[in-house]
Amino acid sequence: MRSIIIYHSWTGNTKQIASAIHSGIKEIFDKCDITPMKDVDINKLKDYDLIGLGSFVQTFQEPVPVTDFVNAMPDLTGRYGFTFCTHGTCAGSYIERMVKGLRGKGITVTGWNDWYGAGFIPLMPKPYYTDGHPDKIDLKEAIEFGKEIAQRSQKIASGEIKLIPELPVKEEYEKLYGAVMDLGSRDDMADLVKLKPVHNPDKCLYPKCTKCMDNCPTKSIDLSESPKINYNTCGPCMVWLCEQLCPTGAMEVNWDIADNMMNTMTSIFKRLAEPMEEYKELRRFRSLITGEEGSGTPLYKKQRRPKLIIRDGVIRES
Ligand SMILES: Cc1cc2nc3c(=O)[nH]c(=O)nc-3n(C[C@H](O)[C@H](O)[C@H](O)COP(=O)(O)O)c2cc1C
């Protein structure tokens, strides 16, 4: 089967899992392409028999660019596919939405899988429950998954259609992946919208530096324009990448507001983590952190600049 793995990854967790799945598939098919989603020529997808699409989970589902990618896919009837993701404590509707999205394009979905990944949201209490993942055990599991999915897809393609998996029913699904929490309806989250970046021209290195505008997830910054930030589309992106990547502190966020929100954030993350203990076996969770969750320093409090850097397309702590 001609196969390809497509991944969307910010901090490299999903990229690592994608390459491990890739190694597994290559053990069965000899050859398998692998590429970041942004480099995919959507019109060439028809050349493949097996398409694997994976991403990180963002706000309990796939990130918007992934939804857009699936929507833009041509009809791929007759092809086989699978999805995978990395996530924190609650993958929510990711698997269901992606399986349905791929099926909507005519793809026969032959499987899916998920892994834990370290988190880097600036307001995330640190250490965060899933920090340290993916580790060697996760990567080994992903290689095995690659082998299995290649073999299963081959069998399904040769007529063993009883091997086509069904999504778990709602109750079972939520035990496995967690129920989506409606954060927008919480009064105690109202201050989040006040955490908007403000541009300080005295500190800005533009046009020598364009990191904030190049990496804004919502494309809300244009330093050549006035106003420089489009507040209709800006935030809260929950990552404040402009502030985190700025080498001089020219993108200013009033983190005093965040200080007042940390109790709320900690309690939300705690609530999301509760079913992790209850369904530990089912969710294959292994804690890799030492010390108590939330006892460390959240990323937004770090003083050094830049707080984050991007190397080889991957966002890392500086
Ligand atoms: C803005 C943002 C929102 C996130 N939302 C969720 C979420 O709803 N549920 C979850 O389990 N993890 C969530 N995460 C955690 C990521 O899915 C996790 O860290 C993932 O492994 C990152 O993958 P990457 O390294 O490939 O970018 C979120 C991360 C970010 C940055």
The ligand as an SDF file (V2000), in Angstrom:
LIG
                    3D

 31 33  0  0  0  0  0  0  0  0999 V2000
   -3.6890   26.1410   23.3180 C   0  0  0  0  0  0  0  0  0  0  0  0
   -3.6250   24.7070   23.7610 C   0  0  0  0  0  0  0  0  0  0  0  0
   -4.7970   24.0290   24.0960 C   0  0  0  0  0  0  0  0  0  0  0  0
   -4.7290   22.6870   24.5190 C   0  0  0  0  0  0  0  0  0  0  0  0
   -5.8930   22.0520   24.8140 N   0  0  0  0  0  0  0  0  0  0  0  0
   -5.8460   20.7690   25.2370 C   0  0  0  0  0  0  0  0  0  0  0  0
   -7.0470   20.0720   25.5470 C   0  0  0  0  0  0  0  0  0  0  0  0
   -8.1680   20.5710   25.4070 O   0  0  0  0  0  0  0  0  0  0  0  0
   -6.9570   18.8020   26.0150 N   0  0  0  0  0  0  0  0  0  0  0  0
   -5.7380   18.1790   26.1860 C   0  0  0  0  0  0  0  0  0  0  0  0
   -5.7250   17.0360   26.6170 O   0  0  0  0  0  0  0  0  0  0  0  0
   -4.5920   18.7950   25.8710 N   0  0  0  0  0  0  0  0  0  0  0  0
   -4.6100   20.0680   25.3960 C   0  0  0  0  0  0  0  0  0  0  0  0
   -3.4480   20.7250   25.0730 N   0  0  0  0  0  0  0  0  0  0  0  0
   -2.1640   20.0120   25.2750 C   0  0  0  0  0  0  0  0  0  0  0  0
   -1.5700   19.4970   23.9750 C   0  0  0  0  0  0  0  0  0  0  0  0
   -2.5130   18.7510   23.2410 O   0  0  0  0  0  0  0  0  0  0  0  0
   -0.3640   18.6010   24.2640 C   0  0  0  0  0  0  0  0  0  0  0  0
    0.5830   19.3310   24.9820 O   0  0  0  0  0  0  0  0  0  0  0  0
    0.2330   18.0380   22.9940 C   0  0  0  0  0  0  0  0  0  0  0  0
    1.0280   16.9150   23.2890 O   0  0  0  0  0  0  0  0  0  0  0  0
    1.0850   19.0370   22.2250 C   0  0  0  0  0  0  0  0  0  0  0  0
    1.5050   18.4290   21.0430 O   0  0  0  0  0  0  0  0  0  0  0  0
    2.6820   18.9850   20.1170 P   0  0  0  0  0  0  0  0  0  0  0  0
    3.9580   18.9030   20.9350 O   0  0  0  0  0  0  0  0  0  0  0  0
    2.7110   18.0560   18.9660 O   0  0  0  0  0  0  0  0  0  0  0  0
    2.3650   20.3680   19.7460 O   0  0  0  0  0  0  0  0  0  0  0  0
   -3.4740   22.0350   24.6260 C   0  0  0  0  0  0  0  0  0  0  0  0
   -2.3110   22.7170   24.2800 C   0  0  0  0  0  0  0  0  0  0  0  0
   -2.3760   24.0350   23.8360 C   0  0  0  0  0  0  0  0  0  0  0  0
   -1.1160   24.7310   23.4550 C   0  0  0  0  0  0  0  0  0  0  0  0
  1  2  1  0
  2  3  1  0
  2 30  2  0
  3  4  2  0
  4  5  1  0
  4 28  1  0
  5  6  2  0
  6  7  1  0
  6 13  1  0
  7  8  2  0
  7  9  1  0
  9 10  1  0
 10 11  2  0
 10 12  1  0
 12 13  2  0
 13 14  1  0
 14 15  1  0
 14 28  1  0
 15 16  1  0
 16 17  1  0
 16 18  1  0
 18 19  1  0
 18 20  1  0
 20 21  1  0
 20 22  1  0
 22 23  1  0
 23 24  1  0
 24 25  2  0
 24 26  1  0
 24 27  1  0
 28 29  2  0
 29 30  1  0
 30 31  1  0
M  END
$$$$
